[in-house]
Amino acid sequence: MPPPTLGPRSTPLSGRCLSFAEREEIALSRAQQLGIREIARRLGRAASTISREVRRNAATRGGGLAYRATTAQWHAERAARRPKPAKLAVNKVLKTYVEDRLSGMLVSATGTPIPGPTVLWKGRRHGRRQDRRWTTAWSPEQIAQRLRLDFPDDATMRISHEAIYQALYIEGRGALRRDLTACLRMGRTLRVPRARRCSPGKTFVVPEVMLKARPEEVTNREVPGHWEGDLILGLGSSSIGTLVERTTRFTLLLHLPRMPEHGLEAPVKNGPALAGHGAQAVREAITRVITTVPPQLRRSLTWDQGVEMSQHEQLHLETGVGIYFCEPRSPWQRGTNENTNGLLRQYFPKGTDLSLHSADDLATVATALNARPRKVLGWQTPHEAFERVLHGVDAAVAMTA
């Protein structure tokens, strides 16, 4: 039994933790000789959660592992007390190991140190196109997993990658210097909130327009007329729209000029996108370009979940094109378009002002790209493949007539 000097917690455990009522159910189920997986199914918990609970919080006074709800609750509340000393703050050898692999200096094959660029710590993330510190830069997960190989018999040399992240990001943990966050791959000085990482998709994206609802004929590329689209961005939020036909790789470019008020007026929240790639501008540009294609060759359009496509319903009514959206952070679901955007970067490099290019410039680049032989097309050009498909559509229409 827990000693009477230990009172109950002032604040209840979160929903992630087992409650006292759940522990009572575990105790009853154990008395009935039920297995771990059966108990987990009854409580709606993972089997590993129940297994850890029985192993960690069981009563051991009688020399066995008898599970009692009151004793288990006391063990859990005692283990949850804060603050606890950070493992990196206590174990100096472990701390040195972690720091060396986060921020160690690069060394050439001859053993000569390579300092790299001199970058001052400013307490904030450096821009992606600015110099970054050159270090060994192991990730916390790489460090945590490598410890098991370098110290297989030393249980004290163990730490989770989450503990390393907390030592870097949480002030007061007292283990690792904050400037070591510059050694991480993304170089963030603050963690991205979980609410932002796990936020739901855009409100205009409903299950009926997700990729799962797209016709099966799109996947095998046998039926032409299915397109993929995206924006490529440049300096000052300038942009160009791209449309690529999945079967022939034929490319169309969308001219998205900035609005006249750009640079003269401060942007207004929920106001028009002065940079030129707002929802209305993108819808009008797609309508203007895609309607030059015969209706038989504009069956569907796949896009990511950018807000520039929030007027997709009106676009569908104006063009008859079925609009479908990829899953968040899944660019491979529009791989043809991603590959084409990479080819277009030869003409429109990152970090350049894309608003300087006129509609005629974009048409010229699209013509050049469509005239390049492609291995995937048997060394035909996208223009030749598209013309062949177009003649087949015209022949089919003539026979129907």
CORVENMO-V258119 format. One record per residue. N is the residue number from 1. OMEGA is omega in whole degrees, 0 to 359 (NA if undefined). Layout:
# CORVENMO-V258119
N&OMEGA ; N&OMEGA
This chain:
# CORVENMO-V258119
1&178 ; 2&179 ; 3&184 ; 4&181 ; 5&180 ; 6&180 ; 7&180 ; 8&179 ; 9&177 ; 10&178 ; 11&182 ; 12&176 ; 13&180 ; 14&180 ; 15&177 ; 16&183 ; 17&177 ; 18&177 ; 19&179 ; 20&179 ; 21&178 ; 22&178 ; 23&175 ; 24&178 ; 25&178 ; 26&180 ; 27&178 ; 28&182 ; 29&177 ; 30&177 ; 31&178 ; 32&177 ; 33&177 ; 34&180 ; 35&181 ; 36&183 ; 37&178 ; 38&177 ; 39&180 ; 40&179 ; 41&181 ; 42&182 ; 43&182 ; 44&180 ; 45&176 ; 46&179 ; 47&179 ; 48&178 ; 49&180 ; 50&180 ; 51&178 ; 52&181 ; 53&181 ; 54&182 ; 55&187 ; 56&192 ; 57&178 ; 58&177 ; 59&184 ; 60&185 ; 61&182 ; 62&180 ; 63&178 ; 64&179 ; 65&178 ; 66&183 ; 67&176 ; 68&186 ; 69&183 ; 70&179 ; 71&180 ; 72&179 ; 73&180 ; 74&178 ; 75&183 ; 76&181 ; 77&178 ; 78&181 ; 79&183 ; 80&182 ; 81&179 ; 82&2 ; 83&174 ; 84&177 ; 85&179 ; 86&182 ; 87&180 ; 88&178 ; 89&182 ; 90&185 ; 91&183 ; 92&179 ; 93&178 ; 94&180 ; 95&179 ; 96&179 ; 97&182 ; 98&182 ; 99&181 ; 100&183 ; 101&172 ; 102&193 ; 103&181 ; 104&182 ; 105&176 ; 106&181 ; 107&180 ; 108&181 ; 109&179 ; 110&180 ; 111&180 ; 112&178 ; 113&177 ; 114&186 ; 115&183 ; 116&182 ; 117&177 ; 118&183 ; 119&179 ; 120&177 ; 121&183 ; 122&180 ; 123&179 ; 124&182 ; 125&176 ; 126&180 ; 127&183 ; 128&181 ; 129&174 ; 130&180 ; 131&175 ; 132&178 ; 133&176 ; 134&180 ; 135&174 ; 136&167 ; 137&170 ; 138&175 ; 139&177 ; 140&179 ; 141&177 ; 142&179 ; 143&183 ; 144&181 ; 145&181 ; 146&178 ; 147&181 ; 148&179 ; 149&182 ; 150&180 ; 151&185 ; 152&184 ; 153&182 ; 154&182 ; 155&180 ; 156&179 ; 157&178 ; 158&176 ; 159&179 ; 160&178 ; 161&179 ; 162&178 ; 163&178 ; 164&178 ; 165&180 ; 166&178 ; 167&179 ; 168&191 ; 169&187 ; 170&181 ; 171&179 ; 172&177 ; 173&170 ; 174&184 ; 175&184 ; 176&179 ; 177&182 ; 178&182 ; 179&177 ; 180&175 ; 181&178 ; 182&179 ; 183&177 ; 184&186 ; 185&181 ; 186&176 ; 187&181 ; 188&174 ; 189&177 ; 190&178 ; 191&174 ; 192&182 ; 193&181 ; 194&180 ; 195&179 ; 196&181 ; 197&184 ; 198&183 ; 199&180 ; 200&180 ; 201&181 ; 202&183 ; 203&181 ; 204&180 ; 205&180 ; 206&182 ; 207&183 ; 208&181 ; 209&177 ; 210&186 ; 211&181 ; 212&180 ; 213&181 ; 214&181 ; 215&182 ; 216&182 ; 217&181 ; 218&188 ; 219&185 ; 220&175 ; 221&180 ; 222&180 ; 223&180 ; 224&177 ; 225&178 ; 226&189 ; 227&171 ; 228&184 ; 229&180 ; 230&173 ; 231&166 ; 232&187 ; 233&179 ; 234&183 ; 235&178 ; 236&179 ; 237&173 ; 238&187 ; 239&172 ; 240&177 ; 241&180 ; 242&174 ; 243&182 ; 244&177 ; 245&190 ; 246&185 ; 247&186 ; 248&184 ; 249&178 ; 250&189 ; 251&172 ; 252&180 ; 253&182 ; 254&177 ; 255&182 ; 256&182 ; 257&176 ; 258&177 ; 259&182 ; 260&182 ; 261&183 ; 262&180 ; 263&180 ; 264&181 ; 265&176 ; 266&179 ; 267&181 ; 268&179 ; 269&182 ; 270&177 ; 271&180 ; 272&179 ; 273&185 ; 274&181 ; 275&173 ; 276&180 ; 277&173 ; 278&185 ; 279&182 ; 280&180 ; 281&180 ; 282&179 ; 283&181 ; 284&180 ; 285&178 ; 286&180 ; 287&183 ; 288&185 ; 289&187 ; 290&180 ; 291&173 ; 292&180 ; 293&178 ; 294&182 ; 295&181 ; 296&181 ; 297&172 ; 298&184 ; 299&183 ; 300&177 ; 301&179 ; 302&184 ; 303&171 ; 304&187 ; 305&176 ; 306&183 ; 307&179 ; 308&179 ; 309&181 ; 310&177 ; 311&184 ; 312&180 ; 313&178 ; 314&177 ; 315&178 ; 316&180 ; 317&183 ; 318&187 ; 319&185 ; 320&181 ; 321&175 ; 322&184 ; 323&179 ; 324&185 ; 325&176 ; 326&171 ; 327&178 ; 328&176 ; 329&180 ; 330&183 ; 331&181 ; 332&178 ; 333&170 ; 334&187 ; 335&179 ; 336&181 ; 337&178 ; 338&178 ; 339&179 ; 340&177 ; 341&176 ; 342&177 ; 343&181 ; 344&179 ; 345&173 ; 346&180 ; 347&183 ; 348&184 ; 349&175 ; 350&178 ; 351&177 ; 352&182 ; 353&182 ; 354&180 ; 355&180 ; 356&184 ; 357&180 ; 358&178 ; 359&178 ; 360&177 ; 361&181 ; 362&178 ; 363&179 ; 364&179 ; 365&179 ; 366&178 ; 367&179 ; 368&181 ; 369&180 ; 370&179 ; 371&179 ; 372&179 ; 373&182 ; 374&180 ; 375&183 ; 376&179 ; 377&183 ; 378&179 ; 379&166 ; 380&175 ; 381&175 ; 382&179 ; 383&180 ; 384&179 ; 385&180 ; 386&178 ; 387&179 ; 388&178 ; 389&181 ; 390&178 ; 391&176 ; 392&177 ; 393&180 ; 394&179 ; 395&180 ; 396&179 ; 397&181 ; 398&179 ; 399&179 ; 400&181 ; 401&NA
